[in-house]
Amino acid sequence: MSEKAAQAPSLTYGAAAGRLEMVFARIAQAGFISIADLAAALGVSPMTARRDVQRLAQAGRVAALHGGVKLLAPPAQTGFAQRRQAAAAAKQAIARVAAGRIGREDSIAIDAGTTTLHLLEHLPADFTGSIVSHSVPVMAALMEQTGYRLVMLGGDLLPDSAALVGPLSVEAASRLRVRSFFLGAASVDARGVYVKADIERPTKRALMQAADQVVLLADHSKFSLSEPVLLCGLDELDALVTDRPPPADVAAALIRAEVALSLAAPG
C-alpha cells in the first residue's frame, strides 16, 4: 500500500455514516472532477469512486458523465419565489404598518403578491373578520386557520403571480364588498400603478371596486421599475405604505391625489 493510501481515511462502504457526504463535498468544491482525480483525492480506487458517484447520481445530486462527474445546478426558482426573497425586511415592515389599518371584525381583500402576503403575519391577534383573496399562497397559509372566514375567488391559475385570474374571479369579486383592499404592484410612477400582464388587471380592478378603501403596499424598488400595463391612476388609491420616501414627482402626485402616505422603517 502506498504512503498516500495509508494516510487516507477509510472510505469503504459502512465505514462512516457520512461517506457519501464526503464524496459530494469534494464534487461540490470542484464543480466538475474526473473519476481518476476524485479517487486520488479521496484515497480510494476508481471503481469505488465510480460506485459512489452512481449513488449520488441516482439521488439526483450530481450528473455522472463519461469519465467524470459534475454538480447539478439547483432547480430554478419560480418568479414568485424569487420576488418573495427580494427586499424581505422592507416587505415585512410595510405589511406590519399596513396591518394597523385592519379592525378586529373587518372584511378585507388581499391581492396576490409577495408584499401583501406578509399581511397574514401581522393580522390583529383577535381578528374575527373575513379575508377575500385570489392568491394561492394566501389560501395555502390560511387553510388550517380558525376564527375567521376565508373567501377564495375562482379562476385560471397564473403561475408567475401564483394567482387565480380571469372571468370567474372577476365575477366573484363583483358580488363582494370589503372594507379594505390591500393592493400590490409591479411598478409605480407619477402616472399610477402598473402590473406585468393585462390578464392580471380585471381581477385587481374588480377587487378595487369592491373595497371602501384601496391601500397600496409597495417597497422602494417599485419606483425605479418599469412595467407595461397601467392598472390605475394614483387618484384611485386611498393610501400608500412604503419603506422609503418616494421620488419627488411621485410624492407630488400623491399629494395632488390626496393619497395618505405611510413610511415603514425595516428593522
C-alpha positions in Angstrom: 0.0 0.0 0.0 1.3 3.4 -0.9 2.1 6.1 1.8 -0.7 8.2 0.4 -3.3 5.4 0.6 -2.2 4.5 4.1 -2.7 8.1 5.3 -6.1 8.4 3.7 -9.2 7.9 5.8 -11.0 4.6 5.3 -13.9 5.1 3.0 -15.1 1.5 2.5 -18.9 1.1 2.5 -20.2 1.2 6.0 -17.0 2.7 7.4 -18.7 6.0 8.1 -22.3 7.3 8.0 -21.1 10.4 6.2 -19.2 8.6 3.4 -21.3 9.9 0.5 -21.3 13.4 2.0 -17.5 13.4 1.9 -17.7 12.4 -1.8 -20.4 15.0 -2.5 -18.4 17.8 -0.7 -15.4 17.1 -3.0 -17.5 17.2 -6.1 -19.3 20.4 -4.9 -15.9 22.0 -4.3 -14.6 21.2 -7.8 -17.9 21.7 -9.8 -16.5 19.1 -12.2 -13.9 16.4 -11.5 -12.8 13.3 -13.3 -13.3 9.9 -11.7 -9.5 9.4 -11.6 -8.9 12.7 -9.7 -11.8 12.1 -7.4 -10.4 8.7 -6.5 -7.0 10.1 -5.9 -8.3 12.9 -3.8 -10.2 10.5 -1.5 -7.6 7.7 -1.5 -9.9 5.1 -2.9 -10.0 3.1 -6.1 -11.6 4.4 -9.3 -14.2 1.6 -9.1 -15.2 2.7 -5.6 -15.3 6.3 -6.6 -17.5 5.4 -9.6 -19.9 3.5 -7.3 -20.2 6.5 -5.0 -20.9 8.8 -8.0 -23.6 6.5 -9.3 -25.3 6.5 -5.9 -25.2 10.3 -5.8 -26.5 10.5 -9.4 -29.4 8.2 -8.5 -30.3 10.6 -5.7 -30.4 13.4 -8.2 -27.5 15.3 -6.6 -24.9 15.0 -9.3 -24.6 14.2 -13.0 -22.4 11.2 -13.9 -20.5 11.8 -17.2 -18.1 9.7 -19.2 -15.0 9.6 -17.0 -16.2 12.2 -14.6 -18.9 13.8 -12.6 -20.4 17.3 -12.3 -22.5 19.1 -9.7 -26.1 19.7 -10.8 -27.3 23.3 -10.8 -30.1 23.9 -8.2 -33.6 23.9 -9.6 -34.6 27.3 -11.0 -36.9 29.2 -8.7 -40.2 30.5 -9.9 -40.6 34.2 -10.5 -42.9 34.4 -7.4 -40.3 32.6 -5.2 -37.5 35.0 -6.4 -39.7 38.0 -5.7 -40.6 36.8 -2.3 -37.0 36.7 -1.2 -36.2 40.2 -2.6 -36.3 43.1 -0.1 -37.8 40.8 2.5 -37.2 43.1 5.5 -38.8 46.0 3.8 -41.9 44.0 2.8 -42.2 42.8 6.4 -42.1 46.4 7.7 -44.6 47.5 5.1 -47.1 44.7 6.0 -46.7 45.5 9.7 -47.7 49.1 9.2 -50.4 48.3 6.8 -52.0 45.8 9.2 -52.6 48.7 11.6 -55.5 49.6 9.3 -57.3 46.3 9.9 -60.0 46.2 12.5 -60.9 43.1 14.5 -64.1 42.4 12.6 -63.2 43.9 9.2 -63.7 42.2 5.8 -60.5 42.7 3.8 -59.2 41.7 0.4 -55.6 40.7 -0.1 -54.0 41.0 -3.5 -51.8 38.3 -5.0 -48.2 39.4 -4.4 -45.2 38.9 -2.1 -45.6 42.1 0.0 -49.3 41.6 0.6 -48.7 38.0 1.6 -46.8 39.2 4.7 -50.0 40.8 6.0 -51.1 37.4 7.2 -48.2 37.5 9.8 -49.5 40.8 11.2 -53.2 40.4 11.5 -54.7 41.5 14.8 -54.4 38.8 17.4 -58.2 38.9 17.9 -59.1 39.1 14.2 -62.5 37.5 13.5 -63.4 39.1 10.2 -63.2 37.8 6.6 -60.4 37.6 4.1 -61.0 37.6 0.4 -58.2 36.7 -2.0 -57.3 35.2 -5.3 -53.8 34.4 -4.1 -52.9 30.7 -3.9 -50.2 31.3 -1.2 -52.8 33.1 0.9 -55.2 30.2 0.6 -52.4 27.7 1.4 -51.4 29.7 4.5 -54.9 30.1 5.9 -56.4 26.7 5.1 -55.9 25.4 8.7 -56.7 28.7 10.5 -59.8 29.1 12.5 -61.6 32.1 13.9 -62.2 34.0 10.7 -63.6 33.4 7.2 -61.6 32.9 4.0 -63.3 33.6 0.7 -61.3 32.5 -2.3 -62.0 33.7 -5.8 -62.0 31.1 -8.5 -60.4 31.3 -11.9 -57.4 30.2 -14.0 -54.0 29.9 -12.4 -51.4 32.5 -13.4 -48.2 30.7 -12.2 -45.9 33.7 -12.3 -48.1 35.5 -9.8 -49.5 32.4 -8.0 -52.9 33.9 -8.6 -56.3 32.9 -9.9 -57.5 35.3 -12.6 -60.0 35.5 -15.4 -63.8 35.9 -15.8 -64.6 33.6 -12.9 -62.5 35.6 -10.4 -63.9 38.9 -11.7 -67.5 37.7 -11.5 -67.0 36.5 -7.9 -65.3 39.8 -6.8 -68.2 41.8 -8.3 -70.6 40.3 -5.8 -68.5 41.2 -2.7 -67.8 44.2 -0.6 -64.8 44.7 1.7 -63.6 47.5 3.9 -60.0 47.5 2.6 -58.2 46.0 -0.4 -54.5 45.7 0.1 -53.1 46.1 -3.4 -49.7 45.0 -4.7 -47.9 46.5 -7.7 -45.2 45.6 -10.2 -44.1 49.3 -10.5 -45.3 52.8 -9.5 -44.7 56.2 -11.0 -46.4 59.6 -11.1 -49.0 58.4 -13.5 -50.1 55.5 -11.4 -49.8 51.8 -10.6 -48.6 49.1 -13.1 -48.8 45.3 -13.4 -46.8 43.0 -15.6 -49.6 41.4 -17.7 -53.0 42.6 -18.8 -54.6 39.3 -17.6 -54.0 40.4 -14.0 -55.8 43.7 -14.4 -59.5 42.8 -14.4 -59.4 40.8 -11.2 -57.4 43.6 -9.4 -59.9 46.2 -10.8 -62.8 44.2 -9.5 -61.4 44.0 -6.0 -60.7 47.7 -6.1 -64.3 48.4 -6.9 -65.4 46.1 -4.1 -63.4 48.0 -1.5 -64.3 51.0 0.6 -60.6 51.9 0.5 -57.6 50.8 -1.5 -54.2 50.6 0.2 -51.2 50.1 -2.0 -48.2 48.2 -0.5 -45.0 48.8 -2.4 -41.4 48.8 -1.4 -39.0 51.4 -2.7 -37.7 49.3 -5.6 -41.1 49.6 -7.4 -40.5 53.3 -8.0 -37.5 52.5 -10.2 -39.0 49.7 -12.2 -41.0 49.9 -15.5 -43.9 47.6 -16.3 -46.2 47.8 -19.3 -49.8 47.7 -18.1 -51.3 50.6 -16.3 -53.7 49.4 -13.6 -55.0 52.6 -12.2 -54.1 56.2 -11.5 -52.9 57.4 -8.1 -56.2 59.1 -7.6 -57.9 55.7 -7.2 -55.8 55.0 -4.1 -56.6 56.0 -0.6 -53.2 55.2 1.0 -49.7 54.1 0.1 -47.4 52.2 2.5 -43.8 52.0 1.5 -40.4 51.8 3.2 -38.7 54.9 1.8 -39.8 58.4 0.7 -41.0 58.2 -3.0 -39.2 60.2 -5.7 -40.2 63.8 -5.8 -42.5 63.6 -8.8 -44.4 60.6 -7.3 -44.6 62.4 -3.9 -46.1 65.5 -5.6 -48.6 63.3 -7.5 -49.6 61.6 -4.3 -50.3 65.0 -2.6 -52.4 66.1 -5.6 -54.4 62.9 -5.5 -54.8 63.2 -1.7 -53.3 59.8 -1.1 -52.2 59.2 2.5 -48.5 58.2 2.7 -47.1 56.0 5.5 -43.4 55.1 5.8 -42.4 51.8 7.3 -38.8 51.5 8.6 -37.4 48.0 8.3 -35.9 46.5 11.5 
